Amino acid sequence: MVAQTTAETVELTSTVVTVHPLVLLSVADSYNRSASGTKRRVVGVLLGQNNGKTVNVANSFAVPFEEDEKNPSVWFLDHNFVESMYDMYKKINAKEKMIGWYHSGPKLRASDLQINELFKRWIPNPVLVVVDVNPTVGIPTDAYFAVEEIKDDGSSTSRTFVHCPSVIEAEEAEEIGVGHLLRDVRDQSTGTLSQRIEQQLRSLQGLTSRLHEIQVYLENVIARKLPVNHTILAALQDIFNLLPNLAPADAGAAAAQRAIMASADGDGMQIDGGGVDEDGVSMPGVHARDLAGRSESELAGAFRSQMHDSMMTVYLGSLVRAVMALHDLIDNRKTQEDARRERERDQTAKKMLPQPQQQRRTRTRRRTKTLQRKRSMETMSSTSK
């Protein structure tokens, strides 16, 4: 392997690996079928496109793999199976090329570099995607490229993995299919608000775990357990530069605020009674509340404004729900009143109709008259004869 320069390594670390949900489902299915409940991991081949800047992982298939738990250097991967399966996949979709391999991790292992060298028989620079099949916080994928690291002290190079960002993206057809699969898994009794809160909680837990990893890394660097990596330190410096300023805009005003608030007996304590400026315009007095507002930082003001907007949204939502509930109540009462009036009209109409007994008598009389007429007609005909 030719050692990469710093520019080539930076270019690899900026490569975005896009993983489709079909790949995640395939990995989870393979793990549940062959390695569920054990410490074993599953290995497979990734198919897709690699244009240099982005890697699109669209499909995958599992590969027979065994390794010794006591000796990580002893492992077996059926490369004949890889070649035969890849030939069949090329007949199905020629656009999906072999771009790398995956395993169920959840972390890198000592034999990963050796397995990566095996995959270089088919592709020059395979991508490794570690998929965590267990429920985790955040994205369950980590993507890596193998490089030859050039050390600062001039010693011999060593092979290592560099991390690159990975995202989960789906096409429209995949979103529909995944939605149907997760319909039975998702709890339908929970509302939208609880789901949003749960997602935010998971995001905060993921952020906490990442900050803990950064803390552990910096502590190891300080203790000289790990070498200094200027690329990582530069990335951390960029992260810290993006953090907002939590301190007030004016430190002197903050100190004045603390002194004023400590000595104030009420919200309306007047510090300055006002006066007239140099142009002869009267100026109002200054209150402790005004000084406290002036020393408020921009971030605190943004948080306060966001909280007010959220509370206003909740208030308006409560009003709308109350109006809709009142409308439904009135509509229900109106429907019941219409039904009652309809029943009353039906009962009145029934009372106006003749009784069943009277109707029977009327029918009997009509039949009797008809029979009498027939008999009289028969009598008259017999008499004439």
C-alpha positions as CSV (number, residue, x, y, z in Angstrom):
1,M,0.0,0.0,0.0
2,V,1.3,3.4,-1.0
3,A,1.3,5.9,1.9
4,Q,-1.3,8.6,1.6
5,T,-0.3,12.3,1.9
6,T,-2.1,14.6,4.3
7,A,-4.2,16.0,1.5
8,E,-5.3,12.6,0.4
9,T,-6.2,11.6,4.0
10,V,-8.2,14.8,4.4
11,E,-10.0,14.1,1.2
12,L,-10.9,10.6,2.5
13,T,-12.2,12.0,5.8
14,S,-14.4,14.4,3.9
15,T,-16.0,11.7,1.9
16,V,-19.7,11.2,2.8
17,V,-21.0,7.7,3.0
18,T,-24.7,7.4,2.4
19,V,-26.3,4.2,3.7
20,H,-29.8,3.2,2.6
21,P,-32.3,1.5,4.9
22,L,-32.3,-1.6,2.8
23,V,-28.7,-2.2,3.9
24,L,-29.6,-1.8,7.6
25,L,-32.5,-4.2,7.3
26,S,-30.3,-6.7,5.5
27,V,-27.6,-6.5,8.2
28,A,-30.1,-6.8,11.0
29,D,-31.8,-9.8,9.4
30,S,-28.5,-11.5,8.9
31,Y,-27.5,-10.9,12.5
32,N,-30.8,-12.2,13.9
33,R,-30.6,-15.3,11.8
34,S,-27.0,-16.4,12.5
35,A,-25.5,-14.5,15.5
36,S,-28.3,-13.3,17.7
37,G,-27.6,-13.8,21.4
38,T,-23.9,-14.5,20.8
39,K,-20.7,-12.5,20.7
40,R,-20.2,-13.3,17.0
41,R,-20.4,-10.7,14.3
42,V,-21.7,-10.9,10.7
43,V,-19.8,-9.8,7.7
44,G,-21.0,-8.9,4.2
45,V,-20.3,-7.0,1.0
46,L,-21.6,-3.5,0.2
47,L,-22.8,-2.6,-3.3
48,G,-23.4,0.8,-4.7
49,Q,-21.5,3.7,-6.3
50,N,-18.4,5.6,-5.3
51,N,-17.6,8.8,-7.2
52,G,-14.8,9.9,-5.0
53,K,-16.6,12.6,-3.0
54,T,-19.7,10.5,-2.0
55,V,-20.2,6.8,-1.5
56,N,-23.8,5.5,-2.1
57,V,-24.4,2.2,-0.3
58,A,-27.6,0.9,-1.9
59,N,-27.5,-2.9,-1.4
60,S,-25.6,-5.6,0.4
61,F,-25.4,-9.4,0.9
62,A,-24.0,-11.5,3.8
63,V,-20.9,-13.6,3.5
64,P,-20.0,-16.8,5.5
65,F,-17.5,-15.7,8.1
66,E,-15.9,-17.3,11.1
67,E,-13.3,-16.2,13.6
68,D,-11.6,-17.4,16.7
69,E,-12.7,-15.5,19.8
70,K,-9.4,-16.1,21.6
71,N,-7.1,-15.3,18.7
72,P,-8.4,-12.4,16.5
73,S,-5.8,-13.1,13.8
74,V,-7.5,-16.5,13.0
75,W,-10.5,-15.9,10.8
76,F,-12.1,-17.3,7.7
77,L,-14.0,-15.6,4.9
78,D,-15.4,-17.5,1.9
79,H,-14.0,-15.4,-1.0
80,N,-15.4,-17.9,-3.6
81,F,-18.9,-17.2,-2.2
82,V,-18.2,-13.4,-2.6
83,E,-17.2,-13.8,-6.3
84,S,-20.2,-16.0,-7.2
85,M,-22.7,-13.8,-5.4
86,Y,-21.2,-10.6,-6.9
87,D,-21.5,-12.2,-10.4
88,M,-25.2,-12.9,-9.8
89,Y,-25.8,-9.3,-8.5
90,K,-24.1,-7.8,-11.6
91,K,-26.7,-9.7,-13.8
92,I,-29.5,-8.2,-11.8
93,N,-28.2,-4.6,-11.6
94,A,-25.0,-3.7,-13.3
95,K,-24.9,-0.2,-11.8
96,E,-24.3,-1.6,-8.3
97,K,-20.6,-2.1,-8.0
98,M,-18.7,-3.6,-5.1
99,I,-17.6,-0.7,-3.0
100,G,-16.6,-2.2,0.4
101,W,-17.7,-4.4,3.2
102,Y,-19.5,-4.3,6.5
103,H,-19.6,-6.0,9.9
104,S,-21.9,-5.8,12.9
105,G,-19.2,-4.5,15.2
106,P,-20.2,-2.6,17.2
107,K,-16.6,-1.4,17.2
108,L,-13.5,-1.9,15.1
109,R,-11.5,-5.1,15.8
110,A,-7.9,-6.1,15.3
111,S,-8.6,-8.3,12.3
112,D,-10.4,-5.6,10.3
113,L,-7.2,-4.4,8.6
114,Q,-6.5,-7.9,7.4
115,I,-10.0,-8.4,6.1
116,N,-9.8,-5.1,4.4
117,E,-6.6,-6.2,2.6
118,L,-8.5,-9.2,1.3
119,F,-11.2,-7.0,-0.2
120,K,-8.5,-5.2,-2.1
121,R,-8.5,-8.1,-4.5
122,W,-11.7,-6.7,-6.0
123,I,-11.6,-2.9,-5.3
124,P,-8.5,-0.7,-4.7
125,N,-9.9,1.3,-1.7
126,P,-12.8,-0.5,0.0
127,V,-15.0,1.4,2.5
128,L,-15.8,-0.3,5.9
129,V,-19.2,0.4,7.4
130,V,-19.6,-0.8,11.0
131,V,-23.3,-1.3,11.7
132,D,-24.4,-1.5,15.3
133,V,-27.4,-3.9,15.3
134,N,-28.3,-3.2,19.0
135,P,-30.5,-0.2,19.8
136,T,-28.2,2.8,20.2
137,V,-28.5,6.6,20.4
138,G,-27.9,8.3,17.1
139,I,-26.9,6.9,13.7
140,P,-26.0,3.2,14.0
141,T,-23.3,3.3,11.3
142,D,-19.6,4.3,11.3
143,A,-17.7,4.5,8.0
144,Y,-13.9,4.0,7.7
145,F,-11.2,4.0,5.1
146,A,-7.8,2.3,5.5
147,V,-4.7,4.4,5.1
148,E,-1.0,4.3,5.7
149,E,-0.3,6.8,8.5
150,I,2.8,8.8,8.3
151,K,4.1,9.6,11.8
152,D,5.5,13.0,12.8
153,D,8.7,11.5,14.3
154,G,9.8,10.1,11.0
155,S,9.4,6.4,12.0
156,S,7.9,3.7,9.7
157,T,4.3,4.1,8.5
158,S,1.5,2.0,10.0
159,R,-1.8,1.0,8.7
160,T,-4.9,2.4,10.4
161,F,-8.5,3.4,9.7
162,V,-9.7,7.0,9.3
163,H,-13.2,7.9,10.1
164,C,-15.5,9.6,7.6
165,P,-19.0,10.9,8.1
166,S,-22.0,8.7,7.3
167,V,-25.7,9.5,6.8
168,I,-28.9,7.5,6.4
169,E,-30.9,8.4,3.4
170,A,-33.8,6.7,1.6
171,E,-35.6,7.1,-1.7
172,E,-39.3,7.5,-1.9
173,A,-40.0,3.8,-2.5
174,E,-37.7,2.8,0.4
175,E,-39.5,5.3,2.7
176,I,-42.9,3.7,1.9
177,G,-41.5,0.2,2.4
178,V,-39.8,1.0,5.7
179,G,-43.0,2.7,6.9
180,H,-45.0,-0.4,6.3
181,L,-42.5,-2.6,8.1
182,L,-42.3,-0.3,11.1
183,R,-46.1,0.2,11.3
184,D,-46.5,-2.8,13.7
185,V,-43.4,-1.9,15.7
186,R,-44.3,1.7,16.4
187,D,-46.5,2.4,19.4
188,Q,-49.7,3.9,18.0
189,S,-50.9,4.9,21.5
190,T,-48.2,7.6,21.9
191,G,-48.8,11.0,20.5
192,T,-46.7,13.3,18.3
193,L,-45.5,15.4,21.2
194,S,-44.2,12.3,23.2
195,Q,-42.4,11.1,20.0
196,R,-40.7,14.5,19.5
197,I,-39.7,14.6,23.2
198,E,-38.3,11.1,22.9
199,Q,-36.3,12.0,19.8
200,Q,-34.9,15.1,21.4
201,L,-34.0,13.0,24.5
202,R,-32.1,10.5,22.2
203,S,-30.3,13.4,20.5
204,L,-29.2,14.8,23.8
205,Q,-28.0,11.4,24.9
206,G,-26.0,11.0,21.7
207,L,-24.5,14.5,22.2
208,T,-23.5,13.5,25.8
209,S,-21.8,10.3,24.6
210,R,-19.9,12.2,21.9
211,L,-18.7,14.8,24.5
212,H,-17.7,12.1,26.8
213,E,-15.6,10.5,24.0
214,I,-13.9,13.9,23.3
215,Q,-13.2,14.2,27.0
216,V,-11.6,10.8,27.3
217,Y,-9.5,11.4,24.2
218,L,-8.2,14.8,25.5
219,E,-7.4,13.2,28.9
220,N,-5.5,10.4,27.2
221,V,-3.5,13.0,25.1
222,I,-2.7,15.0,28.2
223,A,-1.6,11.8,30.0
224,R,0.6,10.9,26.9
225,K,-1.3,7.7,26.4
226,L,-2.2,8.8,22.8
227,P,-0.1,10.8,20.4
228,V,-1.0,14.3,19.4
229,N,-3.1,14.4,16.2
230,H,-3.2,17.9,14.9
231,T,-6.1,17.1,12.5
232,I,-8.3,16.0,15.4
233,L,-7.3,19.0,17.5
234,A,-8.1,21.4,14.6
235,A,-11.6,19.8,14.3
236,L,-12.2,20.1,18.0
237,Q,-11.1,23.8,17.8
238,D,-13.7,24.3,15.0
239,I,-16.3,22.7,17.2
240,F,-15.5,24.9,20.2
241,N,-15.5,28.0,18.0
242,L,-19.1,27.2,17.0
243,L,-20.2,27.1,20.7
244,P,-22.3,30.2,21.7
245,N,-21.0,32.7,24.3
246,L,-22.9,31.9,27.5
247,A,-21.5,34.8,29.4
248,P,-23.2,38.2,29.4
249,A,-22.1,40.7,26.8
250,D,-20.7,43.1,29.4
251,A,-18.9,41.5,32.4
252,G,-19.1,44.9,34.3
253,A,-22.8,45.1,33.7
254,A,-23.2,41.5,35.0
255,A,-21.3,42.4,38.2
256,A,-23.5,45.5,38.5
257,Q,-26.5,43.4,38.0
258,R,-25.6,41.0,40.8
259,A,-24.9,43.9,43.2
260,I,-28.2,45.6,42.3
261,M,-30.3,42.4,42.5
262,A,-28.7,41.5,45.8
263,S,-29.5,44.9,47.3
264,A,-32.9,45.4,45.7
265,D,-35.9,44.9,48.0
266,G,-38.4,44.8,45.1
267,D,-38.8,44.8,41.4
268,G,-39.5,48.5,41.2
269,M,-36.5,49.8,43.1
270,Q,-35.3,53.0,41.4
271,I,-31.5,53.4,41.2
272,D,-31.4,56.8,39.5
273,G,-34.2,59.3,39.8
274,G,-33.7,60.7,36.4
275,G,-32.7,64.2,35.3
276,V,-31.9,66.4,32.4
277,D,-29.3,65.7,29.8
278,E,-27.0,68.2,28.2
279,D,-29.5,69.0,25.5
280,G,-32.2,69.9,28.1
281,V,-34.2,66.7,27.5
282,S,-35.6,65.1,30.6
283,M,-34.5,61.5,31.1
284,P,-36.5,58.8,33.0
285,G,-35.2,57.1,36.0
286,V,-33.2,53.8,35.8
287,H,-34.6,50.8,37.6
288,A,-32.9,47.6,38.7
289,R,-35.1,45.7,36.2
290,D,-33.7,47.8,33.3
291,L,-30.1,47.2,34.3
292,A,-30.8,43.5,34.5
293,G,-32.3,43.5,31.0
294,R,-29.3,45.4,29.6
295,S,-26.8,42.9,30.9
296,E,-28.7,40.0,29.4
297,S,-26.6,38.1,26.9
298,E,-27.8,37.6,23.3
299,L,-28.1,33.8,23.8
300,A,-30.2,34.2,27.0
301,G,-32.4,36.7,25.0
302,A,-32.8,34.2,22.2
303,F,-33.7,31.4,24.6
304,R,-36.3,33.7,26.4
305,S,-37.8,34.7,23.0
306,Q,-38.0,31.0,21.9
307,M,-39.6,30.1,25.2
308,H,-42.2,32.8,24.8
309,D,-43.0,31.8,21.3
310,S,-43.4,28.1,22.4
311,M,-45.7,29.1,25.3
312,M,-47.7,31.3,22.9
313,T,-48.0,28.3,20.5
314,V,-49.2,26.1,23.4
315,Y,-51.7,28.8,24.5
316,L,-53.1,29.2,21.0
317,G,-53.3,25.4,20.6
318,S,-55.3,25.2,23.9
319,L,-57.7,27.9,22.7
320,V,-58.2,26.2,19.4
321,R,-58.9,22.8,21.1
322,A,-61.3,24.5,23.5
323,V,-63.2,26.2,20.6
324,M,-63.3,22.9,18.6
325,A,-64.6,21.0,21.7
326,L,-67.3,23.7,22.2
327,H,-68.2,23.5,18.5
328,D,-68.5,19.7,18.7
329,L,-70.7,20.0,21.9
330,I,-73.0,22.5,20.2
331,D,-73.2,20.4,17.1
332,N,-74.0,17.3,19.1
333,R,-76.8,19.1,21.0
334,K,-78.2,20.3,17.7
335,T,-78.1,16.8,16.2
336,Q,-79.9,15.4,19.3
337,E,-82.5,18.1,19.2
338,D,-83.2,17.4,15.5
339,A,-83.5,13.7,16.2
340,R,-86.0,14.4,19.0
341,R,-88.2,16.6,16.8
342,E,-88.2,14.0,14.1
343,R,-89.3,11.4,16.6
344,E,-92.1,13.7,17.8
345,R,-93.3,14.2,14.2
346,D,-93.4,10.5,13.6
347,Q,-95.4,9.9,16.7
348,T,-97.9,12.6,15.8
349,A,-98.3,11.2,12.3
350,K,-99.0,7.7,13.7
351,K,-101.7,9.1,16.0
352,M,-103.5,10.6,13.1
353,L,-103.7,7.3,11.2
354,P,-106.7,4.9,11.9
355,Q,-106.2,2.2,14.4
356,P,-105.4,-1.3,13.3
357,Q,-108.8,-2.6,14.6
358,Q,-110.7,0.1,12.7
359,Q,-108.7,-0.7,9.6
360,R,-109.6,-4.4,9.9
361,R,-113.3,-3.5,10.3
362,T,-113.2,-1.3,7.3
363,R,-111.6,-4.1,5.2
364,T,-114.3,-6.6,6.5
365,R,-117.1,-4.2,5.6
366,R,-115.7,-3.7,2.1
367,R,-115.4,-7.5,1.6
368,T,-119.0,-8.1,2.9
369,K,-120.4,-5.5,0.5
370,T,-118.5,-7.0,-2.4
371,L,-119.8,-10.5,-1.6
372,Q,-123.4,-9.2,-1.3
373,R,-123.1,-7.5,-4.7
374,K,-121.8,-10.8,-6.3
375,R,-124.7,-12.8,-4.7
376,S,-127.3,-10.3,-5.9
377,M,-125.8,-10.4,-9.4
378,E,-125.9,-14.2,-9.4
379,T,-129.6,-14.1,-8.1
380,M,-130.7,-11.7,-10.8
381,S,-129.0,-13.8,-13.5
382,S,-130.7,-17.0,-12.3
383,T,-134.1,-15.3,-12.2
384,S,-133.8,-14.0,-15.7
385,K,-133.0,-17.5,-16.9
